Amino acid sequence: MIYQKEHYFHTFQVDVPLMDRLLKEALRSGGDYSDLYFENTAYGNLVLRDGAVAAGGNHIDFGVGIRVLSGERTGYAYSESIAPADMLACARAAAAIAPETAVIGDRGDHYVTAESNGSRMVKRHFRGEPNPAADRYPMRQPWSDGEMSAFLPFLQGLEAAIRQRDNRIVKVMATLAFQVTDLLMYNSLGELKFDTRPMGSVSVSVIFQQGGRVENKSTSRSFRCGAEMLTDTLVEEIAVQVTSGIDAQFEARRPKGGVMNVVMGAGASGILLHEAMGHAFEADFNRKGTSIFSDRMGDRICPKGISILDDATIKGNRGALNFDDEGVPGQKTYMVEDGILTSYLHDRISARHYGVSPTGNGRRESFRYAPIPRMRATYMESGGADPADIIASVPAGIFVDEFANGQVKIGEGDFTFYVKSGFLIENGRLTAPVKDINIIGNGPEALRNIVAVGNDLRVDPGAWLCGKEQSVPVSCGIPTVLVHGLTVGGE
Amino acid sequence: MKDNEISITPGMLEEAETELARRCMSYARECGAQKVRITLNKSLLDLVGMLDGEVDKVTHALDRSLQVALFVDGRFGSFSSNRLEESELRPFIRQAVDTVRMLEPDAARDLPAPERVARDAVTGREMGLFDPVYATLTAGRRREMAVRTSLWHRKTALGQGFTLVSEEGEYSDSVFDTVVMDSQGLFARHTETSFEIGYEVTVEDPEGNRYASYWWDAAPTLAGVSLDDCSETAVRRAALQIGPQDIPGGKYNLVVESECASKLLNPVLTALGGYAIQQKNSFLDGKAGQQVFAENLTVLDLPRTAGETGCRLFDSEGVATAEFPIIDKGVVTRYFINTYIAGKTGLAPTVEDSTRIKVLPTGGCKGLDDVLRKVGSGILVTGFNGGNSNSSTGDFSYGIEGFAFTDGAITHPVREMVVTGNFIDLWRHLLIAADDARLCMSKLIPTLAFADVDCSA
């Protein structure tokens, strides 16, 4: 949502002259660049447990972060008060980064990025005010309209829809969380950006009991939109997903471990892409030399035909951004094109380091944090294979349809993913269900060992949260993919 | 330091702020709340980040928040704001009370009984966790300490066979001050300083393979934290990983270094939590009083050990903490039951969560070297890489990094390995708990050894 700028000036009780004064104070020791990040976030949540929506609340997080860059070094401070004296004190604290190294009088020029334009170099600014017509997350029904009680029937209906699908259910817990964040960003390049980011998330956890055994399933949906997301269709979709496959889960066993061919199901398997490859493409890891892809720009890192991108432009997606948290327009960034590493994910610092334009990946959890390169919606484009043919091509292996989480060691590229559910593949057919196993491998090796890509890209609508130093909402996706030679942990 | 000096230390609550919290409690009652709990937090953090031997960032962060738990007409809601101007808080609280009225009733919600809450946390300093040195630190002193910790400019002297390609570290110090008060007369305060150093490094072998590791230390006092050897330890741990080899899968003795051993106990503690028990989402549901684990496993909670990181006199509800066994010779003796879960389940209330867990030594080993000698051969785990567990069944699967060892001596690093099992079964196979828990960690879990663990490679 993008309102008129007066809305944001009023919310934060500032105007351009006051913000200029703050920036001047922040740069008084000689930093190269400074920016202000005003945030007002209103959270709400309702929890259904034991058949009643008997817990909930509202939360407010309000403040301004002031950053000073001196070369690639960062001074950062924030204030929860917008009294001018408090903000000026905050600016002085951030300025402390500068004294040792700053080049006084060079303000801002280091952070005007150069971009090749034929034979001459042009400066790239992100001036101009936000365009409401280009908004990627309009709210048809703002969360703040009406009372919270209006959302109780949604959770109650969701529980009923879930319970009627399986008589082995003993517990249902459902949470509706929603937030609206007003942002105002202003920097020493004179760029003024403002944005209102909504987010609604529904999370469900269900406990099943069969005989003496207990199993659980959970799922979530999350979108940047208003309360219009709370539809009967969403209820049905969640109810189906959180109850399907439970028979297989009760039957599932750990397989015998070893090195196998692994077919990643479309959608949530994209977490593998996020963890094992995406983090290694974040430019701060590369700028610091810690990524396994640090010296690989322009190299072929996976077979032809594979393209991997990070995208802020999917309307209503959890990773969508009109602007990143440095005021750089959200955009679609190809990291791998036709198998070639073509771009890292940049914030302003890393863009300066590499002499490229920032890619709109400078993100932060809140005004309490300085921005760093982060993913948005990361996915692999569809290939040409039929998913059924991919499975049929595997004599022995594992099909994974639900990952719970993953982790990667950026320097080595080693990753581990926890498989919540899947199936053995025997002679090209899905056979026994498996669960609670890990798949481990190495990112660059796994990329090289992709041997088939399905034509069924799906961006998962779940409430994914990336926790690199700070928590930010992301999404991920992948078509059905066959990877040779991953290690599966089993009995 | 005198008492009146404490109150003006930056980052600590001032009397005006606690008075504001009291007025908020009164106002909530005026608006119709029968019972109210208010938690007022304030903290100040200063951080100096180092990258490859140079100061890379400085951060100054002052936080305040006011959390309000409201009990209105048999209903409950929790609210928070960091806008602590009274003109902002009053409409916020009035709206909060109105919001709670819209929720469904829940008879189990209540404040803890007055006889259960802490009465001995008055000044916040009773636990001896406030270091007066904190108030004397300047930006220059912090920068000097951070710069001193870096090895980057001495990296040529680090050793043979590898190159240090990246060194990233942070020195930070903070003060955290919190007050919990309720409408039944509770007033409990806790104040704690913390000083921390941490380094992440990446080294490269002659073939261009990279290996990363980290090390950290923290203490409530500046004198208690080891600043100078942190980066060197991280480099040593990274270099030890050079030259990993595959080993066949199978059942191995597993030795888990104290630095990462909490990964194997935390799911057990979660399973003892009241919410997991009440929601039937715990593999330890119904196990209270039973011999579930090996007889050599005893786990205590020691929340009132003065001077130790994380110790507290009260939990988030203000309930007084107490020392008690959680697992006694393999028998589950305690669930963590807060007031709400007690009301829901009929179980006797305890405290909300564990505070300062200690696994008692068993097997007669002092530290890691003793454990390796006694166990003989197997896999030493120095870190976990991903994985998860099933909270209902206790099944787990974790990626590991570490070393193979034979005849009590490390032979080579291992790679791409996964351990799988079930927590109940794993802890039944506990061989040794050494006596080398790191004081800087919130849980005192030493190096552990287990028999017959499934490892895939």
Interface residues (C-beta under 8 A of the other chain):
Chain A: L46 R49 D50 A52 V53 A54 A55 G56 G57 N58 H59 I60 D61 F62 G63 E72 R73 T74 G75 Y76 A77 Y78 S79 E80 C90 A93 A94 A96 I97 E100 E147 M148 S149 L152 V170 K171 M173 S205 I207 Q209 R213 V214 E215 N216 R254 G257 G258 K288 G289 T290 I292 R368 A370 A404 N405 G406 Q407 V408 K409 I410 G411 E412 D414 F415 T416 F417 Y418 V419 K435 D436 I437 N438 I440 G441 N442 T487 V488 G489 G490 E491
Chain B: G49 L51 D52 E54 V55 D56 K57 V58 T59 H60 A61 L62 D63 R64 R75 F76 G77 S78 F79 S80 S81 N82 R83 L84 F92 Q95 A96 T99 V100 M102 L103 E104 P105 D106 R109 A139 V165 S166 E168 E200 T202 N209 R210 Y211 A212 G249 Q279 K280 N281 K344 N385 G386 G387 N388 S389 N390 S391 S392 T393 D395 F396 S397 Y398 G399 E401 R415 E416 M417 V418 V419 T420 D454 S456 A457
